[in-house]
Amino acid sequence: MYEEESMQAINAIFDGNYFKPMEPIPVKGKYEVIITFTKQIDTKESRRQRILTHFGTWDDDDVKIIDEIIQERVNFSINRDEI
């Protein structure tokens, strides 16, 4: 007899090669899955490039500070369960 199970969904990050679950996987065994790509993640470099479109108004020290802020935000999010 076929037992219908409710669908389970989790968040994950796709790095271009692999999926990294951002929360525990709620099932065991083999499952058919549906993978939905919801939005592209801003990378440090893409954020930096977007900010640097205003480069003419900033000197090298300003750019260094911006790079440090971007890196702090990236580091803040790494391995955080609540994010």
Phi and psi restraints in degrees (value plus and minus 20) as a CYANA .aco file:
   2 TYR   PHI    -102.1   -62.1
   2 TYR   PSI     104.9   144.9
   3 GLU   PHI    -123.3   -83.3
   3 GLU   PSI     102.0   142.0
   4 GLU   PHI    -100.9   -60.9
   4 GLU   PSI     108.2   148.2
   5 GLU   PHI    -130.0   -90.0
   5 GLU   PSI     130.5   170.5
   6 SER   PHI     -93.3   -53.3
   6 SER   PSI     129.2   169.2
   7 MET   PHI     -92.1   -52.1
   7 MET   PSI     125.8   165.8
   8 GLN   PHI    -137.6   -97.6
   8 GLN   PSI     121.9   161.9
   9 ALA   PHI    -150.3  -110.3
   9 ALA   PSI     121.1   161.1
  10 ILE   PHI    -156.1  -116.1
  10 ILE   PSI     138.9   178.9
  11 ASN   PHI    -109.4   -69.4
  11 ASN   PSI     125.1   165.1
  12 ALA   PHI    -169.0  -129.0
  12 ALA   PSI     142.7   182.7
  13 ILE   PHI    -134.2   -94.2
  13 ILE   PSI     112.6   152.6
  14 PHE   PHI    -122.8   -82.8
  14 PHE   PSI     100.8   140.8
  15 ASP   PHI    -112.8   -72.8
  15 ASP   PSI      -9.9    30.1
  16 GLY   PHI      85.9   125.9
  16 GLY   PSI     -40.8    -0.8
  17 ASN   PHI    -150.4  -110.4
  17 ASN   PSI     -61.3   -21.3
  18 TYR   PHI    -150.6  -110.6
  18 TYR   PSI     138.5   178.5
  19 PHE   PHI    -120.1   -80.1
  19 PHE   PSI     113.6   153.6
  20 LYS   PHI    -136.0   -96.0
  20 LYS   PSI      89.5   129.5
  21 PRO   PHI     -81.0   -41.0
  21 PRO   PSI     117.5   157.5
  22 MET   PHI    -116.9   -76.9
  22 MET   PSI     -17.5    22.5
  23 GLU   PHI    -174.7  -134.7
  23 GLU   PSI     145.7   185.7
  24 PRO   PHI     -80.4   -40.4
  24 PRO   PSI     124.3   164.3
  25 ILE   PHI    -100.2   -60.2
  25 ILE   PSI     101.9   141.9
  26 PRO   PHI    -103.9   -63.9
  26 PRO   PSI     -12.6    27.4
  27 VAL   PHI    -152.2  -112.2
  27 VAL   PSI     142.9   182.9
  28 LYS   PHI    -142.9  -102.9
  28 LYS   PSI     134.2   174.2
  29 GLY   PHI      72.0   112.0
  29 GLY   PSI    -190.8  -150.8
  30 LYS   PHI    -109.0   -69.0
  30 LYS   PSI     117.3   157.3
  31 TYR   PHI    -158.9  -118.9
  31 TYR   PSI     126.7   166.7
  32 GLU   PHI     -99.0   -59.0
  32 GLU   PSI     115.9   155.9
  33 VAL   PHI    -148.1  -108.1
  33 VAL   PSI     138.5   178.5
  34 ILE   PHI    -134.7   -94.7
  34 ILE   PSI     105.7   145.7
  35 ILE   PHI    -125.6   -85.6
  35 ILE   PSI     104.7   144.7
  36 THR   PHI    -139.6   -99.6
  36 THR   PSI     102.6   142.6
  37 PHE   PHI    -110.4   -70.4
  37 PHE   PSI      91.7   131.7
  38 THR   PHI    -110.1   -70.1
  38 THR   PSI     -62.5   -22.5
  39 LYS   PHI    -180.9  -140.9
  39 LYS   PSI     129.7   169.7
  40 GLN   PHI     -97.7   -57.7
  40 GLN   PSI     118.2   158.2
  41 ILE   PHI    -103.7   -63.7
  41 ILE   PSI     112.4   152.4
  42 ASP   PHI     -85.2   -45.2
  42 ASP   PSI     108.5   148.5
  43 THR   PHI    -112.9   -72.9
  43 THR   PSI     143.5   183.5
  44 LYS   PHI     -75.5   -35.5
  44 LYS   PSI     -63.1   -23.1
  45 GLU   PHI     -88.7   -48.7
  45 GLU   PSI     -59.3   -19.3
  46 SER   PHI     -87.5   -47.5
  46 SER   PSI     -57.7   -17.7
  47 ARG   PHI     -84.5   -44.5
  47 ARG   PSI     -62.7   -22.7
  48 ARG   PHI     -82.1   -42.1
  48 ARG   PSI     -64.5   -24.5
  49 GLN   PHI     -83.6   -43.6
  49 GLN   PSI     -59.5   -19.5
  50 ARG   PHI     -84.2   -44.2
  50 ARG   PSI     -62.0   -22.0
  51 ILE   PHI     -86.8   -46.8
  51 ILE   PSI     -59.5   -19.5
  52 LEU   PHI     -94.8   -54.8
  52 LEU   PSI     -22.0    18.0
  53 THR   PHI     -83.3   -43.3
  53 THR   PSI     -38.6     1.4
  54 HIS   PHI    -118.3   -78.3
  54 HIS   PSI      -1.0    39.0
  55 PHE   PHI     -74.0   -34.0
  55 PHE   PSI     -56.3   -16.3
  56 GLY   PHI     -78.4   -38.4
  56 GLY   PSI     -40.1    -0.1
  57 THR   PHI    -114.5   -74.5
  57 THR   PSI     -24.7    15.3
  58 TRP   PHI    -140.2  -100.2
  58 TRP   PSI     126.6   166.6
  59 ASP   PHI    -113.4   -73.4
  59 ASP   PSI    -199.8  -159.8
  60 ASP   PHI     -80.6   -40.6
  60 ASP   PSI     -55.6   -15.6
  61 ASP   PHI     -84.6   -44.6
  61 ASP   PSI     -59.8   -19.8
  62 ASP   PHI     -82.0   -42.0
  62 ASP   PSI     -63.9   -23.9
  63 VAL   PHI     -83.0   -43.0
  63 VAL   PSI     -59.9   -19.9
  64 LYS   PHI     -82.7   -42.7
  64 LYS   PSI     -62.8   -22.8
  65 ILE   PHI     -82.7   -42.7
  65 ILE   PSI     -62.7   -22.7
  66 ILE   PHI     -81.9   -41.9
  66 ILE   PSI     -64.5   -24.5
  67 ASP   PHI     -79.3   -39.3
  67 ASP   PSI     -60.4   -20.4
  68 GLU   PHI     -85.3   -45.3
  68 GLU   PSI     -60.8   -20.8
  69 ILE   PHI     -84.1   -44.1
  69 ILE   PSI     -64.7   -24.7
  70 ILE   PHI     -80.3   -40.3
  70 ILE   PSI     -64.2   -24.2
  71 GLN   PHI     -85.1   -45.1
  71 GLN   PSI     -59.4   -19.4
  72 GLU   PHI     -81.1   -41.1
  72 GLU   PSI     -61.0   -21.0
  73 ARG   PHI     -87.4   -47.4
  73 ARG   PSI     -59.1   -19.1
  74 VAL   PHI     -83.0   -43.0
  74 VAL   PSI     -68.0   -28.0
  75 ASN   PHI     -83.7   -43.7
  75 ASN   PSI     -53.5   -13.5
  76 PHE   PHI     -82.5   -42.5
  76 PHE   PSI     -55.5   -15.5
  77 SER   PHI    -105.2   -65.2
  77 SER   PSI     -39.0     1.0
  78 ILE   PHI     -85.4   -45.4
  78 ILE   PSI     108.3   148.3
  79 ASN   PHI      40.0    80.0
  79 ASN   PSI       7.4    47.4
  80 ARG   PHI    -117.1   -77.1
  80 ARG   PSI     103.9   143.9
  81 ASP   PHI     -88.2   -48.2
  81 ASP   PSI     -53.8   -13.8
  82 GLU   PHI    -102.9   -62.9
  82 GLU   PSI     -21.8    18.2
